[in-house]
Every structure is written in structure tokens, then in C-alpha cells.
Amino acid sequence: MNPSLPGRTPRRSNAGRMRTLAAKANHSRQTRWFRIGGFIAGALLVVLAIAAALRQDPDAVRRSFDALGQHPWWFVLLFLALPLLNWLSISTSIWFLLSRFGRLGVAETLGLIGMAWLLNYLPMRPGMVGRIAYHKAVNGISIRHTGQTLIEGTVITAICSGIMLLGAVVLRGVDTALAWSLLIVVPMLAGAVASIALWATKPLTARYCAAGALRVLDMAVWAGRYAMAFAIVGTSIDLPAALVLAVASQVAMLIPIAGNGLGIREWLIGALAAGLPAAMLGGTDANLSQGLTADVLNRFVEVLVAVPLGLMCLGVIVRRLRSVQKAQIPLPT
């Protein structure tokens, strides 16, 4: 049989297969070292952020923690609880987008996102890789579909962020509590009503509306976290400024260098804070030190929540995997 005849696919030689395997192995090594390098760079950037903040204001960190202790108990409790609300809103949003492709429960999604949140702080960002592998093995959701929902989530977040920023500009000068309520309640209510109305006839659009409503909540929580962090470091920021910083934090976490935007987010927030006009800062000025200190404080609280939550979620997911294996459920290929 002549492999060169039309209609025949020539077999690859052993040398060709070896070259392919070598190329894949080399690419894997390069990716691994890039991610490890990204983690090291992110950690160094955080250290440099703390050093830069202390250089401009040696008492910045100590004064911030003292100020946190001087706030009412509910303020401190809310500041600690808001990252949990981020976890709940983003997990549920992901569930609406992803559950259409396979067997996926809400509690299961909460566990996976909580686990990934913690593990993504480690080199190689094993949280994202582990979640994708889990979806394929247990939920029957392909890597392509998981990647598709990641893109969809990013687009929905961008649209919601744009709408909220525009609304914040339009509502500038309106009472702060009323402006916050309108920016959160109106889009969330519109998304929820549209989702319920369209679920039977246009389920995909309904899922997008539900995911969008939850992304609005997530963005509002981020804005609230920055407003509180800057209040702790001694600078008040208005609603548009808080939303600008919230959007910047999401952009920083999309940059594929270090997990969860480690280091990149701190410097981006610091630089933006130093460039905000006084009109967005209650008539005062913010400097690089205050911006860096505010986001380092935000990161500290975030890690304080992510560690116990992530470990708990990791335990839940491990038990889930063991139960699947024990039941000998045939896994999708």
C-alpha cells in the first residue's frame, strides 16, 4: 500500500512523533516557568507596594489598622464580609452561564470558585486548571465550553461596568445613598425580571440577564470595598471614583501574569488614586501611598477570607471527587 496515493493519509514517522512530543514538552516547560515567574513577580510587586507606601508615609500601615479598629463594629464586620459577597455573586453568575452545558449544581459551583480563589494565589494558578479539569471529568463540560463561559462572563462584566460608570456620571450630585440604590437595585431588578420572563422562551438570553444582574452586584461590592478602604486610610472617594477603581481591579485580575492580579492590582489602584481629581475625592488629594495602602489593606482582608473559605471548599470538592470515584460513575471522555 502506497501512503502517497490520493485519499491516503501518510503515517507519521517515529521521528515526527518524537518531534511533536518534544515540542509539546518544551511548550509546557516554558508555560510553567512563565507562570512561576509571574507569581514571583506579583509577590515582589506587593512587597514593593508596601515598601513604597511606607517610604512616603512610614506610619501609613499602622495608622490604617488603628483607624480600622476605631470604626464601629458593623463597619469592620461589613469590610470583612464583602469579599464573601463577591464570592457568592460571581459563583452564582458563573453557574447561570455554565450549567447549560452539563450537570452542575449551585453548591458545587460555590465550592469550585472558592477553591479556585485560594489556589490561584499559588504558582501555576492551579485553581483555574483544576476547575476546568473538574468540569470536564465530573460535570461533562468540555474545555471549550468552560472557556466560552469565561469569555461571556468577561463581556457581561464589561457591559455592566460601562452602564454603571455612565449611571454614576449621570447621577453625580445626587444623594449618595440614592445614587448607590439606583445603580444597584434598578439594573439587578431589570435583569432578574427579564430572566424570569424569558426563561421559558429564550433560556440563553434569560441566563445572560441573570448573570448580568449578579455581575452588577459584584461590581457594586468591589466599589463599596474601595470606598471603605480609602475611608480607612483617610481619604473619601465619591461613587464614580469607587466604580473606576472597581473596574480597574477587574482589568488587573485579567492580566495573565500572576493569579488574582497579585501585585498588578495594587500598583494600578495606587497610580489611579494618585491621578484622580480632587472633585472625586471630597475636595482632598490622594497620593500614591494612600492608593497602595488602601489596596494592600483590601488584599489583606481578601486573603484573610480566602484562606479558610478556600480550604473548606477544597475539602468539599475532594469529598465530591471521592464520592464520584467510589460510586464508579462512568466519567465523560
MIZABA-350203 format. One line per field, with one value per residue (C-alpha): residue number from 1; chain; x, y, z. Coordinates in steps of 0.02 Angstrom, whole numbers, plus 50000, padded with zeros to 5 digits. Example, Ala and Ser with C-alpha at 12.3 -4.5 7.8 and 13.67 -1.06 7.14 Angstrom:
REM residues 2
n = [1,2]
chain = [A,A]
px = [50615,50684]
py = [49775,49947]
pz = [50390,50357]
END
This chain:
REM residues 333
n = [1,2,3,4,5,6,7,8,9,10,11,12,13,14,15,16,17,18,19,20,21,22,23,24,25,26,27,28,29,30,31,32,33,34,35,36,37,38,39,40,41,42,43,44,45,46,47,48,49,50,51,52,53,54,55,56,57,58,59,60,61,62,63,64,65,66,67,68,69,70,71,72,73,74,75,76,77,78,79,80,81,82,83,84,85,86,87,88,89,90,91,92,93,94,95,96,97,98,99,100,101,102,103,104,105,106,107,108,109,110,111,112,113,114,115,116,117,118,119,120,121,122,123,124,125,126,127,128,129,130,131,132,133,134,135,136,137,138,139,140,141,142,143,144,145,146,147,148,149,150,151,152,153,154,155,156,157,158,159,160,161,162,163,164,165,166,167,168,169,170,171,172,173,174,175,176,177,178,179,180,181,182,183,184,185,186,187,188,189,190,191,192,193,194,195,196,197,198,199,200,201,202,203,204,205,206,207,208,209,210,211,212,213,214,215,216,217,218,219,220,221,222,223,224,225,226,227,228,229,230,231,232,233,234,235,236,237,238,239,240,241,242,243,244,245,246,247,248,249,250,251,252,253,254,255,256,257,258,259,260,261,262,263,264,265,266,267,268,269,270,271,272,273,274,275,276,277,278,279,280,281,282,283,284,285,286,287,288,289,290,291,292,293,294,295,296,297,298,299,300,301,302,303,304,305,306,307,308,309,310,311,312,313,314,315,316,317,318,319,320,321,322,323,324,325,326,327,328,329,330,331,332,333]
chain = [A,A,A,A,A,A,A,A,A,A,A,A,A,A,A,A,A,A,A,A,A,A,A,A,A,A,A,A,A,A,A,A,A,A,A,A,A,A,A,A,A,A,A,A,A,A,A,A,A,A,A,A,A,A,A,A,A,A,A,A,A,A,A,A,A,A,A,A,A,A,A,A,A,A,A,A,A,A,A,A,A,A,A,A,A,A,A,A,A,A,A,A,A,A,A,A,A,A,A,A,A,A,A,A,A,A,A,A,A,A,A,A,A,A,A,A,A,A,A,A,A,A,A,A,A,A,A,A,A,A,A,A,A,A,A,A,A,A,A,A,A,A,A,A,A,A,A,A,A,A,A,A,A,A,A,A,A,A,A,A,A,A,A,A,A,A,A,A,A,A,A,A,A,A,A,A,A,A,A,A,A,A,A,A,A,A,A,A,A,A,A,A,A,A,A,A,A,A,A,A,A,A,A,A,A,A,A,A,A,A,A,A,A,A,A,A,A,A,A,A,A,A,A,A,A,A,A,A,A,A,A,A,A,A,A,A,A,A,A,A,A,A,A,A,A,A,A,A,A,A,A,A,A,A,A,A,A,A,A,A,A,A,A,A,A,A,A,A,A,A,A,A,A,A,A,A,A,A,A,A,A,A,A,A,A,A,A,A,A,A,A,A,A,A,A,A,A,A,A,A,A,A,A,A,A,A,A,A,A,A,A,A,A,A,A,A,A,A,A,A,A,A,A,A,A,A,A,A,A,A,A,A,A]
px = [50000,50073,50045,50068,49914,49766,49644,49776,49840,50025,50078,50192,50363,50429,50545,50396,50301,50454,50472,50289,50305,50466,50384,50236,50352,50455,50298,50238,50404,50401,50222,50266,50417,50317,50183,50307,50398,50231,50194,50366,50347,50174,50236,50382,50264,50160,50317,50371,50198,50210,50387,50337,50188,50297,50431,50308,50219,50310,50157,50032,50001,49999,49883,49766,49747,49724,49590,49504,49494,49419,49273,49107,49098,48973,49095,49234,49116,49050,49226,49270,49107,49106,49232,49110,48975,49094,49117,48930,48884,49021,48995,48808,48838,48958,48830,48698,48820,48899,48759,48679,48822,48817,48768,48820,48745,48746,48830,48957,48997,49018,49142,49240,49252,49301,49436,49499,49502,49629,49731,49752,49866,49991,50116,50043,49868,49808,49635,49585,49667,49587,49415,49423,49480,49343,49207,49265,49283,49134,49009,49036,49075,49209,49359,49292,49127,49213,49323,49170,49084,49241,49235,49048,49073,49208,49098,48948,49058,49122,48944,48883,49035,49005,48822,48864,49001,48883,48749,48871,48914,48730,48687,48832,48771,48625,48619,48748,48629,48500,48633,48700,48524,48480,48643,48622,48436,48374,48495,48480,48290,48284,48399,48301,48132,48196,48273,48111,48006,48119,48168,48036,48051,48231,48331,48502,48452,48374,48538,48634,48513,48530,48719,48720,48616,48739,48889,48811,48804,48984,49045,48947,49027,49201,49160,49100,49259,49365,49258,49282,49468,49501,49397,49509,49668,49592,49528,49346,49305,49141,49038,49117,49291,49244,49175,49329,49439,49323,49334,49523,49535,49440,49557,49709,49645,49627,49812,49889,50046,50003,49844,49708,49804,49933,50045,49975,49811,49897,50004,49863,49749,49889,49927,49743,49714,49859,49784,49603,49544,49508,49324,49311,49400,49288,49393,49553,49702,49757,49935,50019,50049,49864,49813,49941,49896,49710,49730,49858,49728,49596,49710,49745,49560,49531,49666,49601,49435,49500,49613,49483,49347,49460,49519,49340,49287,49438,49385,49208,49270,49391,49250,49142,49277,49298,49110,49107,49251,49176,49009,49105,49009,49072,49164,49144,49292]
py = [50000,50164,50302,50435,50381,50504,50480,50402,50492,50458,50392,50500,50425,50390,50539,50650,50592,50620,50798,50833,50766,50864,51024,50997,50962,51116,51224,51152,51193,51369,51395,51326,51440,51589,51560,51531,51690,51782,51727,51783,51949,51976,51938,52058,52193,52176,52191,52342,52419,52405,52474,52621,52662,52658,52763,52904,52883,52772,52762,52726,52542,52557,52708,52616,52467,52585,52677,52512,52474,52645,52619,52548,52359,52347,52440,52316,52167,52231,52261,52081,52012,52099,51978,51838,51930,51941,51753,51720,51838,51786,51600,51610,51711,51579,51443,51528,51532,51361,51247,51244,51133,50995,50927,51067,51117,51289,51225,51132,51293,51388,51257,51260,51450,51460,51329,51415,51584,51520,51406,51541,51632,51490,51473,51396,51456,51278,51339,51380,51224,51114,51189,51161,50980,50950,51017,50901,50746,50763,50880,50826,51006,51022,51136,51235,51269,51319,51439,51506,51550,51637,51749,51776,51825,51950,52030,52040,52119,52247,52293,52306,52410,52531,52551,52581,52706,52801,52797,52861,53010,53048,53035,53141,53266,53154,53095,52956,52829,52861,52850,52685,52615,52664,52595,52429,52398,52456,52351,52200,52209,52233,52083,51973,52017,51992,51825,51761,51823,51748,51584,51478,51554,51617,51524,51581,51766,51734,51661,51812,51930,51836,51831,52018,52060,51965,52048,52217,52162,52101,52266,52365,52262,52298,52484,52476,52388,52526,52663,52583,52550,52731,52791,52689,52768,52941,52987,52992,52946,52975,52847,52871,52856,52698,52621,52672,52583,52432,52418,52438,52296,52181,52229,52194,52020,51979,52009,51834,51863,51821,51745,51862,52012,51993,52147,52219,52270,52360,52467,52504,52562,52664,52750,52786,52853,52974,53035,53058,53240,53321,53335,53144,53141,53251,53404,53324,53246,53065,53010,52850,52797,52807,52711,52575,52563,52553,52407,52318,52328,52265,52121,52079,52064,51966,51838,51830,51773,51668,51554,51475,51481,51405,51265,51224,51223,51118,50989,50987,50963,50825,50732,50756,50681,50533,50501,50503,50379,50269,50261,50213,50337,50325,50487,50575,50564]
pz = [50000,49944,50075,49942,49844,49841,49984,50095,50249,50268,50436,50538,50566,50740,50719,50678,50831,50940,50872,50911,51088,51115,51054,51173,51319,51281,51271,51438,51520,51450,51513,51685,51704,51641,51773,51912,51858,51857,52035,52094,52004,52081,52256,52232,52170,52329,52435,52334,52353,52542,52539,52428,52539,52694,52611,52575,52742,52869,52981,52841,52875,53065,53057,52939,53054,53201,53103,53062,53247,53281,53161,53225,53240,53097,52982,53020,53003,52836,52770,52814,52744,52574,52494,52538,52442,52293,52303,52311,52169,52048,52083,52052,51894,51830,51870,51762,51615,51636,51696,51524,51463,51594,51765,51882,52049,52130,52289,52182,52088,52251,52309,52146,52141,52324,52296,52139,52226,52352,52238,52106,52227,52207,52063,51904,51958,51993,52041,51862,51790,51924,51895,51708,51733,51862,51747,51608,51716,51834,51751,51570,51519,51386,51400,51252,51339,51501,51403,51312,51476,51538,51385,51405,51587,51540,51408,51526,51661,51535,51482,51662,51711,51568,51613,51797,51757,51642,51775,51907,51797,51762,51948,52005,52133,52184,52364,52383,52459,52323,52185,52253,52266,52087,52016,52105,52126,51955,51847,51961,51963,51774,51748,51868,51792,51615,51664,51740,51593,51460,51544,51457,51282,51271,51403,51343,51348,51519,51582,51516,51605,51769,51754,51716,51869,51978,51895,51938,52119,52111,52039,52168,52307,52236,52230,52410,52463,52387,52463,52634,52609,52561,52708,52822,52751,52774,52601,52547,52367,52276,52183,52009,52085,52178,52018,51917,52044,52045,51855,51862,51987,51867,51724,51833,51876,51690,51656,51643,51744,51924,51995,52060,51992,52130,52135,51974,52056,52200,52086,51964,52105,52180,52015,51980,52155,52134,51970,52025,52025,52193,52145,52154,52323,52427,52387,52454,52367,52365,52336,52281,52461,52505,52349,52381,52565,52526,52406,52515,52654,52532,52484,52666,52705,52545,52588,52766,52696,52550,52654,52770,52638,52505,52619,52665,52482,52435,52564,52492,52314,52365,52452,52298,52187,52305,52307,52117,52108,52244,52155,51997,51894,51715,51681,51513,51396]
END
